[in-house]
Amino acid sequence: MTKSDVGVEVQGKDSRCRWCRHALPPKDGPGRRKEFCSQRCRQWDWVSRQRATELELADNELVMTREELDSLKDQIYVLHCALADARNDLSKPRHTKDSIREILDWVMDAAEPVASASLSPSAHSVTRP
């Protein structure tokens, strides 16, 4: 299996955007390393820190809607079931190329919503007191 270089570390820290967690390009030369992948992410990080101060949230606390949390839990549950099904199917002997492809497609279909999930703030969550 091929290992991904997404978790490449730079000076002991992950080289990821502080807001969206996308991988940042490696830093060449002197100067500070980038903390954000875009101005949009920098702005959302600032807004979230301002709101956290207003709501007196600790650094490890997060506010999200019940709908967002339920959706994320549902996606994780589907992925969990797909992995359990794949583990069960692969424990049986004699697999054809088509059966392995079917198992892989099922796991990939279940993983895609979780992998592409974005926990960006909605417009109404930022303006509510």
Buried (B, 14 or more C-beta within 10 A) or exposed (E): EEEEEEEEEEEEEEBBBBBBEEBBEEEEEEEEEBBBBEEEBBEBBEEBEEBBEEEEBEEEEEEEEEEBEEBBEEBBEBBEEBBEBBEEBEEEEEEEEEEEEBBEEBBEEBBEBEEEEEEEBEEEBEEEE
